[in-house]
Amino acid sequence: MVTALGERTDAWQQPREDDNPQRDIGPQPDVWIPATRADVDRVNQAAAREDRVFARLEPAAGPIAYSPVVLAVPKALDAGLDPTGRSLSRLVTDLRRADGRAELRRPDPEFTDAALLATMALHGERADARGAELSVTRAGRPEPSAVRLLCTLPDDDAVDDRSAALVPEFLLKSGIGCHPATRAPRVAVYPDDVPGLEPAFVRVRWEDGDRDAEARDDAVDRFRAWLTGEGGLAVLGEHGFRSATGERRLLTPRQAPEGLAESVRPARPARAADMDLALERYANAHGPGRVLYLLDSSGSMAGRWDGDSGGPGILKQTLPGLGGEDEYGVWAVHGVGGRTHTELLRFTTHARADAERHLDAARWRDAEADPAAALRDALEFMAERGAGDERPQLIVYLTDGEDDNRLTGRALRDVLDRAGGAGVPVAMVSLTSSGCDQGRPATRIAEAGRGRCLDAGDDLVPALHDEVARTGTGEE
């Protein structure tokens, strides 16, 4: 709606032959109730950039009601979390520290303001958006709304039981009206840095919209009087909303349901600039990705080279997770004391068939490898490419681990320091069954780089494909 009112009013006012406003953007409104007053500012700012805008917005002075955005935590994961007083990122960290199974799920910020407000807090003022987005469990496109998210979680009991969801609090009181299901009971945890929903009453006036003006004004005025009066507030209360002022108590006089706070302290109101920035950073973080593969090509890989289970074959099976706009390349890692890798596939966009031909032509070398030097080069290479944006990135290092003697002492500490500060996840892939044991170099590097360690004891190829697909678009 922000885009429609700020940039597409011409489609309502002067539709082209191929435009159908009722179908494409909905009916022309006289009243708009955005989730927050900041959306009005976003519309006005977008309209100021347009040559011609046919709508004028007249927001009422204050919000109608209030609903905080909460972390809805299954009771089984609650683990005594304090319900208030911490930032969202700290709450997520504490939740996962209390239970390593915990997952964080959120609707799509491009579709719902509640998810966008939560995303602002996840990213923080200086946080790396790519790193912040890695804290959100994502399997394909996120659900377009909090209702859809809460409706689909019970489809898998195990997922429902371990998933904390970022949703407006009112949904936990009013229910969500989807198909009957046994849901994991949840309690609300209230992050102190997520602006709440403060729905605003906005009169929309259209250029040349003079027909029946008095009757329309009267209808709008009567609706506003009801909505902000005793009758409307009672209905909002039944749906779980709180007072727009004071202690933000629930509008219904009854005691707060189990798992919800009696009163809440609201975070600072949302600002238009912060919402737009968070949306831009979210889009960048999930846009076309960059993946750099490091393929151990030393002599010890000779017996692990051919076929689907060999090094090049495993990498080939991850390529469907990358699309035509993703950039990726492959380094063959071999050599010590000088150049420690050669370019097997140039780092750019590729047609999948071309990339597969390069991997088919790859050969192991009669040489040792220096994984520490290659990883340092890779981290520097990817940091340079990601310096100007927040596109998702990933380094994948596939090895048999035979040269791990060069990942010790100072060399390992240097890699760990760089991996921890580069903001690029590192997926370490070992072709031995113990490659990801606790304390092994691959495990420590993956943890430092906020990536995964996978070895032959895992379902390796599907797991690595999923890691690559999280970074890439997966569309040719």
C-alpha positions as CSV (number, residue, x, y, z in Angstrom):
1,M,0.0,0.0,0.0
2,V,2.9,2.3,0.7
3,T,4.1,1.8,-2.9
4,A,0.6,2.1,-4.3
5,L,-0.2,5.4,-2.6
6,G,3.3,6.9,-3.0
7,E,4.2,5.8,-6.6
8,R,1.1,4.3,-8.4
9,T,-1.8,6.7,-7.9
10,D,-1.8,7.3,-11.6
11,A,-2.9,3.6,-12.1
12,W,-6.0,4.5,-10.1
13,Q,-6.6,8.0,-11.5
14,Q,-5.6,7.5,-15.1
15,P,-5.3,3.8,-15.9
16,R,-3.8,2.7,-19.1
17,E,-5.6,0.3,-21.4
18,D,-3.8,-2.7,-19.8
19,D,-4.3,-1.5,-16.2
20,N,-7.1,-2.8,-14.0
21,P,-6.7,-1.0,-10.6
22,Q,-9.3,-3.2,-8.9
23,R,-7.2,-6.2,-9.9
24,D,-3.7,-4.9,-9.8
25,I,-3.7,-2.7,-6.6
26,G,-7.2,-2.9,-5.2
27,P,-10.0,-0.4,-4.8
28,Q,-9.4,3.3,-4.6
29,P,-9.6,4.0,-0.8
30,D,-11.2,6.9,1.1
31,V,-9.7,5.5,4.3
32,W,-6.3,3.9,4.9
33,I,-5.3,2.4,8.2
34,P,-1.5,1.7,8.1
35,A,0.2,-0.3,10.8
36,T,2.2,2.8,11.9
37,R,2.2,6.5,11.3
38,A,5.7,6.2,9.8
39,D,4.0,4.6,6.7
40,V,2.3,7.9,6.0
41,D,5.8,9.6,6.0
42,R,7.1,6.8,3.7
43,V,4.2,7.5,1.2
44,N,4.8,11.3,1.3
45,Q,8.5,10.8,0.8
46,A,7.9,8.5,-2.1
47,A,5.3,10.8,-3.6
48,A,7.8,13.7,-3.4
49,R,10.0,11.8,-5.8
50,E,7.2,11.4,-8.4
51,D,6.2,13.8,-11.1
52,R,2.5,13.6,-10.3
53,V,0.6,12.2,-7.3
54,F,-3.2,12.2,-7.3
55,A,-3.8,11.4,-3.6
56,R,-3.4,13.5,-0.5
57,L,-3.2,11.9,2.9
58,E,-4.7,13.4,6.1
59,P,-3.7,11.4,9.1
60,A,-5.5,11.7,12.5
61,A,-3.4,13.1,15.3
62,G,-2.8,9.9,17.2
63,P,-2.8,6.2,16.8
64,I,-6.0,4.1,17.3
65,A,-4.5,1.3,19.3
66,Y,-1.3,-0.5,20.0
67,S,0.2,-4.0,19.6
68,P,3.8,-4.8,20.4
69,V,5.8,-7.1,18.1
70,V,6.8,-10.1,20.2
71,L,9.0,-13.2,20.1
72,A,6.4,-15.9,20.5
73,V,8.4,-18.7,22.2
74,P,7.1,-22.3,22.6
75,K,6.7,-23.1,26.3
76,A,9.1,-26.0,25.8
77,L,11.8,-23.6,24.8
78,D,11.0,-20.8,27.2
79,A,13.7,-21.9,29.7
80,G,12.9,-19.0,32.1
81,L,13.5,-16.2,29.7
82,D,12.8,-12.8,31.2
83,P,9.8,-11.4,29.3
84,T,11.2,-7.8,28.9
85,G,14.3,-5.7,29.2
86,R,16.5,-7.0,26.4
87,S,17.1,-6.3,22.7
88,L,15.8,-8.7,20.1
89,S,19.2,-9.9,19.1
90,R,20.1,-10.6,22.7
91,L,16.9,-12.4,23.3
92,V,17.6,-14.7,20.2
93,T,21.1,-15.3,21.5
94,D,19.9,-16.2,25.0
95,L,17.2,-18.4,23.6
96,R,19.6,-20.4,21.5
97,R,22.1,-20.6,24.3
98,A,19.3,-22.1,26.5
99,D,18.3,-24.6,23.8
100,G,20.4,-25.3,20.8
101,R,17.4,-26.6,18.9
102,A,15.7,-23.2,18.9
103,E,14.9,-21.6,15.5
104,L,13.8,-18.1,14.7
105,R,11.1,-17.5,12.1
106,R,9.7,-14.3,10.7
107,P,7.2,-13.4,7.9
108,D,8.4,-11.5,4.8
109,P,9.3,-7.9,5.7
110,E,8.4,-6.9,2.1
111,F,4.8,-7.9,2.8
112,T,4.1,-7.0,6.5
113,D,5.1,-4.1,8.7
114,A,5.4,-6.2,11.8
115,A,8.2,-8.3,10.2
116,L,9.8,-5.1,8.9
117,L,9.8,-3.5,12.4
118,A,11.4,-6.7,13.8
119,T,14.0,-6.7,11.0
120,M,15.0,-3.2,11.9
121,A,15.9,-4.5,15.4
122,L,17.6,-7.6,14.1
123,H,19.9,-5.5,11.8
124,G,20.6,-2.9,14.5
125,E,22.2,0.5,13.7
126,R,25.6,-0.9,12.8
127,A,25.0,-4.7,12.5
128,D,25.9,-6.6,9.3
129,A,22.5,-7.3,7.7
130,R,23.9,-10.5,6.1
131,G,25.0,-11.8,9.4
132,A,21.7,-10.8,11.1
133,E,19.7,-12.5,8.4
134,L,21.6,-15.7,9.0
135,S,20.0,-15.8,12.5
136,V,16.6,-16.3,10.8
137,T,15.7,-19.8,9.8
138,R,14.8,-19.7,6.1
139,A,13.6,-22.5,3.9
140,G,12.5,-21.0,0.7
141,R,10.4,-17.8,0.5
142,P,9.1,-16.7,3.9
143,E,5.4,-16.6,4.5
144,P,3.8,-13.3,3.4
145,S,2.1,-12.6,6.8
146,A,2.3,-13.5,10.5
147,V,-1.1,-15.3,10.2
148,R,0.3,-17.5,7.4
149,L,3.4,-18.2,9.4
150,L,1.5,-19.3,12.5
151,C,-0.9,-21.3,10.4
152,T,1.8,-23.3,8.7
153,L,4.1,-24.0,11.6
154,P,1.9,-26.8,13.0
155,D,2.2,-28.7,9.7
156,D,5.4,-30.1,11.2
157,D,5.2,-30.8,14.9
158,A,9.0,-30.8,15.3
159,V,9.3,-27.4,13.6
160,D,6.5,-26.0,15.6
161,D,8.0,-27.1,18.9
162,R,11.4,-25.5,18.2
163,S,10.4,-22.3,16.4
164,A,10.1,-18.9,18.0
165,A,8.1,-16.6,15.8
166,L,8.2,-12.8,15.4
167,V,4.6,-11.8,15.2
168,P,2.2,-9.1,16.5
169,E,1.1,-9.8,20.0
170,F,-2.6,-9.5,19.2
171,L,-2.5,-12.7,17.2
172,L,-1.6,-14.6,20.3
173,K,-4.8,-13.4,22.0
174,S,-7.3,-13.3,19.2
175,G,-6.3,-16.5,17.4
176,I,-5.7,-16.7,13.7
177,G,-8.6,-18.5,12.2
178,C,-6.8,-21.1,10.0
179,H,-7.4,-24.8,9.8
180,P,-7.8,-26.7,13.0
181,A,-4.4,-27.8,14.3
182,T,-2.8,-28.7,17.6
183,R,-0.4,-25.8,18.1
184,A,2.6,-25.6,20.4
185,P,1.5,-23.3,23.3
186,R,3.6,-20.1,23.2
187,V,4.4,-17.3,25.6
188,A,5.3,-13.7,24.5
189,V,8.7,-12.3,25.1
190,Y,8.8,-8.5,24.6
191,P,12.1,-7.1,23.0
192,D,12.7,-3.5,24.0
193,D,14.0,-2.3,20.7
194,V,11.2,-3.3,18.3
195,P,8.7,-0.5,17.6
196,G,5.1,-1.7,18.0
197,L,2.2,-1.5,15.7
198,E,0.3,1.8,16.1
199,P,-2.5,1.8,13.5
200,A,-3.4,5.2,12.3
201,F,-6.6,6.5,10.8
202,V,-5.8,8.3,7.5
203,R,-8.3,10.1,5.3
204,V,-7.3,9.8,1.6
205,R,-8.5,12.6,-0.7
206,W,-8.2,12.2,-4.5
207,E,-7.7,14.9,-7.1
208,D,-11.0,15.6,-8.8
209,G,-12.8,13.3,-6.3
210,D,-15.7,15.7,-5.7
211,R,-18.6,13.5,-6.6
212,D,-20.8,12.7,-3.5
213,A,-18.1,14.5,-1.4
214,E,-20.5,15.4,1.5
215,A,-21.8,11.9,1.8
216,R,-18.4,10.3,1.7
217,D,-17.1,12.8,4.3
218,D,-20.0,11.9,6.5
219,A,-19.4,8.2,6.2
220,V,-15.7,8.6,6.9
221,D,-16.4,10.8,10.0
222,R,-18.9,8.3,11.4
223,F,-16.6,5.4,10.9
224,R,-13.7,7.2,12.6
225,A,-16.0,8.2,15.5
226,W,-17.1,4.6,16.0
227,L,-13.6,3.2,15.6
228,T,-12.1,5.5,18.2
229,G,-15.1,5.3,20.5
230,E,-16.3,2.8,22.9
231,G,-17.7,0.4,20.3
232,G,-14.7,0.3,18.1
233,L,-12.2,0.0,20.9
234,A,-14.2,-2.9,22.3
235,V,-13.9,-4.7,19.0
236,L,-10.1,-3.9,18.9
237,G,-9.8,-5.2,22.4
238,E,-11.5,-8.5,21.5
239,H,-8.9,-8.9,18.8
240,G,-6.1,-8.4,21.2
241,F,-5.1,-4.8,20.8
242,R,-3.9,-2.5,23.6
243,S,-4.5,1.1,24.6
244,A,-2.6,3.6,22.4
245,T,-1.5,5.6,25.4
246,G,-0.5,5.2,29.0
247,E,0.6,1.7,30.2
248,R,-0.5,0.1,27.0
249,R,-2.9,-2.3,28.8
250,L,-5.2,-4.6,26.9
251,L,-8.4,-2.9,25.9
252,T,-10.5,-5.7,27.3
253,P,-11.1,-5.3,31.0
254,R,-10.4,-9.0,31.7
255,Q,-7.1,-10.2,33.0
256,A,-4.3,-10.8,30.3
257,P,-4.3,-14.3,29.0
258,E,-1.6,-16.7,30.1
259,G,1.7,-15.9,28.5
260,L,1.0,-12.2,27.8
261,A,2.0,-9.2,29.9
262,E,-0.6,-7.1,31.7
263,S,1.1,-3.9,30.5
264,V,4.1,-3.2,28.3
265,R,6.5,-0.4,27.8
266,P,6.6,0.6,24.1
267,A,9.8,1.0,22.2
268,R,10.4,4.3,20.4
269,P,8.1,4.8,17.5
270,A,9.2,3.7,14.0
271,R,10.8,6.2,11.7
272,A,10.2,6.2,7.9
273,A,13.9,6.4,7.1
274,D,14.7,3.4,9.3
275,M,12.0,1.3,7.8
276,D,13.1,2.1,4.2
277,L,16.7,1.4,5.1
278,A,15.9,-2.0,6.7
279,L,13.8,-3.0,3.7
280,E,16.7,-2.1,1.4
281,R,19.2,-4.0,3.5
282,Y,16.9,-7.0,3.6
283,A,16.5,-7.0,-0.2
284,N,20.2,-6.7,-0.7
285,A,21.0,-9.5,1.9
286,H,18.6,-11.8,-0.1
287,G,19.5,-10.7,-3.6
288,P,21.9,-12.4,-6.0
289,G,24.6,-14.1,-4.0
290,R,28.3,-14.8,-4.3
291,V,29.9,-18.2,-3.7
292,L,33.6,-18.9,-3.8
293,Y,34.5,-22.6,-3.9
294,L,37.9,-23.8,-2.8
295,L,38.6,-27.4,-4.0
296,D,41.5,-29.2,-2.5
297,S,43.4,-30.4,-5.6
298,S,46.5,-31.8,-3.9
299,G,47.8,-35.3,-4.5
300,S,46.0,-36.8,-1.5
301,M,42.7,-36.1,-3.2
302,A,43.5,-38.6,-6.1
303,G,41.4,-41.3,-4.6
304,R,38.5,-38.9,-3.9
305,W,38.3,-37.2,-7.2
306,D,36.1,-39.1,-9.7
307,G,32.4,-39.7,-9.8
308,D,29.5,-38.0,-7.9
309,S,31.2,-38.6,-4.5
310,G,34.5,-37.0,-5.6
311,G,35.4,-33.4,-5.0
312,P,34.4,-32.0,-8.4
313,G,31.2,-34.1,-8.5
314,I,30.1,-32.9,-5.1
315,L,30.5,-29.3,-6.2
316,K,28.6,-29.9,-9.4
317,Q,25.6,-31.2,-7.4
318,T,25.4,-27.8,-5.6
319,L,25.2,-25.7,-8.7
320,P,21.3,-26.0,-9.0
321,G,21.2,-23.8,-5.9
322,L,22.8,-21.0,-7.9
323,G,21.1,-18.9,-10.6
324,G,21.9,-16.8,-13.6
325,E,22.4,-13.6,-11.5
326,D,24.6,-15.2,-8.8
327,E,28.4,-14.8,-9.0
328,Y,30.6,-17.7,-8.3
329,G,34.0,-19.2,-9.0
330,V,36.2,-22.2,-8.1
331,W,39.8,-22.1,-6.9
332,A,41.9,-25.3,-7.1
333,V,43.9,-25.3,-3.9
334,H,47.4,-26.7,-4.3
335,G,51.0,-25.6,-3.7
336,V,52.9,-24.3,-0.7
337,G,55.4,-21.5,-0.2
338,G,54.2,-19.4,-3.1
339,R,51.0,-19.4,-5.1
340,T,48.6,-21.6,-3.2
341,H,45.7,-21.9,-5.7
342,T,44.9,-21.5,-9.3
343,E,41.6,-20.3,-10.8
344,L,39.6,-23.3,-12.1
345,L,36.4,-21.2,-12.8
346,R,36.5,-17.5,-13.1
347,F,34.5,-15.6,-10.5
348,T,31.5,-14.1,-12.4
349,T,28.0,-15.2,-13.4
350,H,27.8,-18.5,-15.3
351,A,25.4,-20.7,-17.3
352,R,25.3,-23.9,-15.3
353,A,26.4,-26.1,-18.3
354,D,29.6,-24.0,-18.7
355,A,30.4,-24.3,-15.0
356,E,29.9,-28.1,-15.1
357,R,32.3,-28.4,-18.0
358,H,35.0,-26.6,-16.1
359,L,34.5,-29.0,-13.1
360,D,34.5,-32.0,-15.4
361,A,37.9,-30.8,-16.7
362,A,39.4,-30.3,-13.3
363,R,42.5,-32.5,-12.4
364,W,44.2,-33.1,-9.1
365,R,47.9,-32.2,-8.8
366,D,50.9,-34.0,-7.6
367,A,51.5,-31.5,-4.8
368,E,50.6,-30.6,-1.3
369,A,48.2,-27.9,-0.2
370,D,48.3,-24.9,2.2
371,P,44.7,-24.5,3.3
372,A,45.5,-21.7,5.7
373,A,47.0,-19.5,3.0
374,A,44.2,-20.3,0.6
375,L,41.5,-19.5,3.1
376,R,43.2,-16.2,4.0
377,D,43.2,-15.2,0.3
378,A,39.6,-16.3,-0.1
379,L,38.4,-14.3,2.9
380,E,40.2,-11.2,1.6
381,F,38.9,-11.7,-1.9
382,M,35.3,-12.0,-0.8
383,A,35.5,-9.1,1.7
384,E,36.6,-6.8,-1.2
385,R,33.6,-7.9,-3.3
386,G,31.1,-7.4,-0.5
387,A,32.4,-4.0,0.6
388,G,29.9,-2.0,-1.3
389,D,26.7,-4.0,-0.6
390,E,25.0,-6.5,1.6
391,R,24.5,-9.3,-0.9
392,P,24.7,-12.8,0.6
393,Q,28.1,-14.5,0.3
394,L,29.6,-17.9,1.1
395,I,33.0,-19.6,1.0
396,V,33.0,-23.4,0.6
397,Y,36.2,-25.3,1.2
398,L,36.1,-29.0,0.3
399,T,39.0,-31.1,1.4
400,D,40.1,-34.5,2.7
401,G,41.9,-32.8,5.6
402,E,45.3,-34.4,4.8
403,D,47.0,-31.0,4.9
404,D,45.5,-29.9,8.3
405,N,49.0,-29.9,9.7
406,R,49.2,-26.4,8.1
407,L,46.1,-25.3,10.0
408,T,47.7,-25.2,13.4
409,G,49.2,-22.6,15.8
410,R,49.6,-19.1,14.5
411,A,48.3,-20.0,11.0
412,L,45.1,-21.3,12.4
413,R,44.7,-18.4,14.7
414,D,45.1,-16.0,11.8
415,V,42.4,-17.8,9.8
416,L,40.1,-17.8,12.8
417,D,40.6,-14.1,13.3
418,R,39.9,-13.2,9.7
419,A,36.9,-15.5,9.4
420,G,35.4,-14.0,12.5
421,G,35.8,-10.4,11.2
422,A,35.1,-10.9,7.5
423,G,31.3,-11.2,7.6
424,V,31.4,-14.1,5.1
425,P,30.1,-17.5,6.2
426,V,32.6,-20.3,5.7
427,A,31.3,-23.8,5.0
428,M,34.0,-26.4,5.7
429,V,33.4,-29.7,3.9
430,S,35.5,-32.7,4.9
431,L,35.5,-36.0,3.0
432,T,36.5,-37.9,6.1
433,S,33.9,-39.0,8.7
434,S,35.8,-37.3,11.6
435,G,36.5,-34.0,9.8
436,C,34.0,-32.0,11.9
437,D,34.8,-33.5,15.3
438,Q,34.9,-31.0,18.2
439,G,38.2,-29.1,18.2
440,R,39.2,-30.0,14.6
441,P,40.4,-27.1,12.4
442,A,37.4,-27.3,10.1
443,T,34.9,-27.1,13.0
444,R,36.7,-24.1,14.5
445,I,36.9,-22.3,11.2
446,A,33.2,-22.9,10.4
447,E,32.2,-21.7,13.8
448,A,34.4,-18.5,13.6
449,G,32.9,-17.8,10.1
450,R,29.3,-18.5,11.2
451,G,29.0,-21.3,8.7
452,R,28.6,-25.0,8.9
453,C,31.0,-27.9,9.1
454,L,30.0,-31.0,7.1
455,D,31.8,-34.3,6.9
456,A,31.2,-37.8,5.5
457,G,29.2,-38.6,8.5
458,D,26.5,-36.2,7.4
459,D,24.2,-36.4,4.4
460,L,26.8,-34.3,2.8
461,V,25.6,-33.4,-0.7
462,P,22.1,-32.4,0.2
463,A,23.3,-30.4,3.2
464,L,25.9,-28.5,1.1
465,H,23.4,-27.9,-1.6
466,D,21.1,-26.3,1.0
467,E,23.9,-24.1,2.2
468,V,24.7,-22.9,-1.3
469,A,21.0,-22.4,-2.1
470,R,20.6,-20.1,0.9
471,T,23.1,-17.8,-0.7
472,G,22.1,-18.1,-4.3
473,T,18.8,-17.4,-6.1
474,G,18.5,-20.9,-7.5
475,E,17.0,-19.6,-10.8
476,E,18.5,-19.9,-14.2
